[in-house]
Amino acid sequence: MKDIFERIFELKRERRVFCLTTLIKSDGSSPRDLGARMIVYTEGNIEYTIGGGALEKLVVEDAVNGFKERKNFTKRYNL
């Protein structure tokens, strides 16, 4: 799999719309390390992962909804 930053460069060059999600804090255990990133597309498809499961599902839903506002945001998830 390509380095995520190479992939982002390709997507920008292709003028694709996407959301980059990043795990920036974790209280307790997490399936991925801090800094894990995932690309979410407008249809809800993803590339890479922030750990799967319920967290990833919520993040994808919020990213897809966020496309409407076209703003950056930070969100806290309690699982």
Z-matrix of the N, CA and C atoms (Angstrom, degrees):
N
C 1 1.456
C 2 1.530 1 108.74
N 3 1.299 2 115.74 1 140.86
C 4 1.460 3 121.48 2 -179.86
C 5 1.520 4 111.04 3 -66.47
N 6 1.303 5 115.06 4 153.28
C 7 1.448 6 121.65 5 170.52
C 8 1.533 7 107.47 6 -58.35
N 9 1.314 8 117.33 7 137.76
C 10 1.466 9 120.52 8 -175.01
C 11 1.526 10 112.09 9 -60.87
N 12 1.326 11 116.88 10 -33.13
C 13 1.460 12 118.69 11 -179.40
C 14 1.527 13 111.60 12 -71.43
N 15 1.315 14 117.44 13 -33.13
C 16 1.467 15 120.41 14 172.69
C 17 1.525 16 109.63 15 -62.85
N 18 1.331 17 115.73 16 -42.59
C 19 1.464 18 120.38 17 -179.83
C 20 1.535 19 110.96 18 -63.98
N 21 1.322 20 116.89 19 -42.15
C 22 1.464 21 120.85 20 178.13
C 23 1.528 22 110.05 21 -60.34
N 24 1.328 23 116.68 22 -43.17
C 25 1.461 24 120.83 23 178.15
C 26 1.527 25 110.44 24 -58.70
N 27 1.328 26 117.21 25 -44.69
C 28 1.469 27 121.36 26 177.85
C 29 1.527 28 111.32 27 -60.23
N 30 1.326 29 115.80 28 -46.25
C 31 1.465 30 120.34 29 -178.52
C 32 1.525 31 111.43 30 -62.89
N 33 1.317 32 116.85 31 -40.80
C 34 1.464 33 120.48 32 177.86
C 35 1.523 34 110.28 33 -64.12
N 36 1.336 35 116.30 34 -42.39
C 37 1.462 36 120.83 35 179.27
C 38 1.532 37 110.59 36 -62.67
N 39 1.340 38 116.54 37 -36.89
C 40 1.467 39 121.89 38 179.23
C 41 1.534 40 112.39 39 -81.76
N 42 1.324 41 116.12 40 -2.47
C 43 1.470 42 122.63 41 -178.40
C 44 1.530 43 112.46 42 58.89
N 45 1.328 44 115.33 43 36.93
C 46 1.464 45 120.98 44 177.34
C 47 1.523 46 109.40 45 -80.90
N 48 1.308 47 115.88 46 147.51
C 49 1.463 48 121.87 47 176.47
C 50 1.524 49 107.62 48 -92.23
N 51 1.335 50 116.21 49 128.90
C 52 1.460 51 120.80 50 -179.84
C 53 1.519 52 109.37 51 -156.55
N 54 1.308 53 114.87 52 166.10
C 55 1.459 54 122.45 53 175.94
C 56 1.527 55 107.37 54 -121.16
N 57 1.308 56 116.56 55 132.18
C 58 1.459 57 121.24 56 175.03
C 59 1.523 58 107.85 57 -99.48
N 60 1.320 59 116.79 58 120.47
C 61 1.463 60 121.06 59 178.24
C 62 1.523 61 108.75 60 -106.68
N 63 1.322 62 116.16 61 145.74
C 64 1.465 63 121.26 62 -177.46
C 65 1.518 64 109.65 63 -138.98
N 66 1.317 65 116.69 64 132.92
C 67 1.464 66 122.16 65 174.92
C 68 1.527 67 107.24 66 -79.45
N 69 1.352 68 116.88 67 110.97
C 70 1.461 69 119.89 68 -173.73
C 71 1.527 70 114.37 69 -107.62
N 72 1.334 71 117.49 70 -13.30
C 73 1.462 72 119.85 71 178.77
C 74 1.514 73 108.88 72 -159.29
N 75 1.314 74 115.94 73 146.02
C 76 1.462 75 120.81 74 176.98
C 77 1.518 76 108.99 75 -144.35
N 78 1.319 77 116.20 76 125.66
C 79 1.463 78 121.24 77 173.47
C 80 1.521 79 106.65 78 -98.36
N 81 1.307 80 117.03 79 103.59
C 82 1.459 81 120.62 80 -176.30
C 83 1.514 82 110.78 81 102.53
N 84 1.320 83 115.17 82 -159.47
C 85 1.465 84 119.57 83 -175.91
C 86 1.524 85 111.18 84 -80.17
N 87 1.313 86 114.57 85 155.43
C 88 1.458 87 121.95 86 179.66
C 89 1.524 88 107.58 87 -148.43
N 90 1.353 89 117.61 88 142.99
C 91 1.465 90 119.12 89 -179.45
C 92 1.527 91 113.06 90 -68.52
N 93 1.316 92 117.94 91 -17.28
C 94 1.464 93 121.80 92 179.01
C 95 1.521 94 109.38 93 -129.05
N 96 1.310 95 115.83 94 156.73
C 97 1.461 96 121.41 95 178.65
C 98 1.525 97 110.65 96 -73.66
N 99 1.328 98 115.52 97 158.61
C 100 1.458 99 119.77 98 173.55
C 101 1.519 100 108.47 99 -57.14
N 102 1.304 101 115.99 100 143.58
C 103 1.460 102 120.62 101 -177.58
C 104 1.517 103 113.26 102 93.88
N 105 1.344 104 117.52 103 -6.45
C 106 1.471 105 120.37 104 177.36
C 107 1.523 106 108.28 105 -59.34
N 108 1.332 107 115.97 106 139.37
C 109 1.465 108 120.54 107 -176.11
C 110 1.517 109 111.49 108 -126.74
N 111 1.330 110 114.82 109 153.52
C 112 1.459 111 121.81 110 178.23
C 113 1.529 112 107.62 111 -143.69
N 114 1.322 113 115.95 112 141.27
C 115 1.458 114 121.99 113 175.18
C 116 1.521 115 107.69 114 -99.98
N 117 1.329 116 116.32 115 130.17
C 118 1.464 117 121.98 116 178.06
C 119 1.528 118 107.79 117 -119.05
N 120 1.330 119 115.82 118 132.07
C 121 1.458 120 121.69 119 178.16
C 122 1.523 121 110.03 120 -98.28
N 123 1.322 122 116.88 121 164.73
C 124 1.464 123 122.26 122 -175.16
C 125 1.524 124 113.12 123 -56.89
N 126 1.341 125 117.70 124 -28.88
C 127 1.471 126 121.32 125 -179.35
C 128 1.527 127 112.06 126 -82.90
N 129 1.349 128 117.31 127 -7.46
C 130 1.454 129 121.10 128 -178.02
C 131 1.515 130 113.46 129 97.33
N 132 1.324 131 117.38 130 -1.10
C 133 1.467 132 120.15 131 174.82
C 134 1.519 133 108.76 132 -70.54
N 135 1.329 134 116.27 133 153.00
C 136 1.462 135 120.09 134 -178.46
C 137 1.522 136 111.46 135 -130.95
N 138 1.327 137 113.98 136 159.55
C 139 1.458 138 123.13 137 167.15
C 140 1.519 139 106.02 138 -130.89
N 141 1.320 140 116.77 139 140.87
C 142 1.461 141 123.97 140 -176.99
C 143 1.532 142 107.94 141 70.69
N 144 1.312 143 118.00 142 -174.75
C 145 1.466 144 119.88 143 -175.75
C 146 1.523 145 110.92 144 -153.82
N 147 1.312 146 115.30 145 152.14
C 148 1.464 147 120.47 146 171.81
C 149 1.526 148 110.17 147 -108.01
N 150 1.325 149 116.78 148 9.14
C 151 1.457 150 119.50 149 174.33
C 152 1.510 151 115.87 150 133.52
N 153 1.322 152 117.94 151 -10.03
C 154 1.459 153 120.08 152 177.89
C 155 1.516 154 112.80 153 78.59
N 156 1.306 155 115.23 154 -168.38
C 157 1.455 156 122.45 155 175.15
C 158 1.515 157 115.00 156 66.30
N 159 1.336 158 113.84 157 -156.64
C 160 1.466 159 121.59 158 -174.92
C 161 1.526 160 112.26 159 -62.58
N 162 1.334 161 116.95 160 -39.88
C 163 1.463 162 119.94 161 -179.93
C 164 1.523 163 110.66 162 -60.70
N 165 1.313 164 116.62 163 -49.49
C 166 1.459 165 120.06 164 -178.12
C 167 1.532 166 111.06 165 -61.63
N 168 1.323 167 116.76 166 -39.17
C 169 1.471 168 120.82 167 178.36
C 170 1.528 169 110.78 168 -60.38
N 171 1.327 170 116.79 169 -45.71
C 172 1.467 171 120.91 170 179.35
C 173 1.526 172 111.60 171 -64.75
N 174 1.317 173 116.16 172 -41.40
C 175 1.465 174 120.47 173 -179.76
C 176 1.526 175 110.55 174 -63.49
N 177 1.326 176 117.14 175 -42.99
C 178 1.469 177 120.74 176 178.64
C 179 1.529 178 109.97 177 -62.08
N 180 1.325 179 117.53 178 -45.41
C 181 1.470 180 120.79 179 179.02
C 182 1.527 181 111.11 180 -59.30
N 183 1.329 182 116.68 181 -45.08
C 184 1.465 183 120.18 182 -179.64
C 185 1.525 184 111.64 183 -67.51
N 186 1.317 185 117.03 184 -37.09
C 187 1.468 186 120.34 185 178.11
C 188 1.524 187 110.39 186 -64.14
N 189 1.327 188 116.67 187 -45.89
C 190 1.470 189 120.59 188 179.68
C 191 1.531 190 109.89 189 -61.24
N 192 1.323 191 117.42 190 -43.59
C 193 1.470 192 120.46 191 177.22
C 194 1.528 193 111.20 192 -65.44
N 195 1.322 194 116.77 193 -33.53
C 196 1.461 195 121.59 194 -179.50
C 197 1.514 196 113.93 195 -67.36
N 198 1.327 197 117.49 196 -22.45
C 199 1.463 198 119.72 197 178.43
C 200 1.525 199 111.21 198 -59.93
N 201 1.319 200 117.05 199 -30.02
C 202 1.465 201 120.92 200 -179.07
C 203 1.529 202 111.30 201 -65.03
N 204 1.328 203 116.33 202 -38.09
C 205 1.465 204 120.97 203 -177.69
C 206 1.524 205 112.48 204 -86.87
N 207 1.323 206 117.35 205 -22.47
C 208 1.464 207 123.42 206 179.68
C 209 1.528 208 111.75 207 52.96
N 210 1.339 209 115.46 208 45.77
C 211 1.460 210 121.44 209 177.88
C 212 1.520 211 109.08 210 -129.54
N 213 1.321 212 115.29 211 150.95
C 214 1.460 213 120.00 212 172.79
C 215 1.522 214 108.50 213 -73.91
N 216 1.323 215 116.12 214 147.63
C 217 1.454 216 118.99 215 176.17
C 218 1.524 217 110.38 216 -153.54
N 219 1.317 218 114.32 217 157.09
C 220 1.461 219 122.75 218 174.58
C 221 1.515 220 106.34 219 -119.32
N 222 1.313 221 116.29 220 137.77
C 223 1.462 222 119.79 221 -177.41
C 224 1.523 223 109.81 222 -136.42
N 225 1.326 224 115.85 223 143.09
C 226 1.464 225 122.38 224 176.63
C 227 1.522 226 108.28 225 -100.72
N 228 1.328 227 115.75 226 135.69
C 229 1.463 228 122.17 227 178.00
C 230 1.522 229 108.02 228 -120.12
N 231 1.317 230 116.47 229 128.44
C 232 1.461 231 121.89 230 176.00
C 233 1.520 232 108.26 231 -107.53
N 234 1.314 233 115.98 232 115.20
C 235 1.465 234 120.30 233 179.97
C 236 1.510 235 110.70 234 -117.99
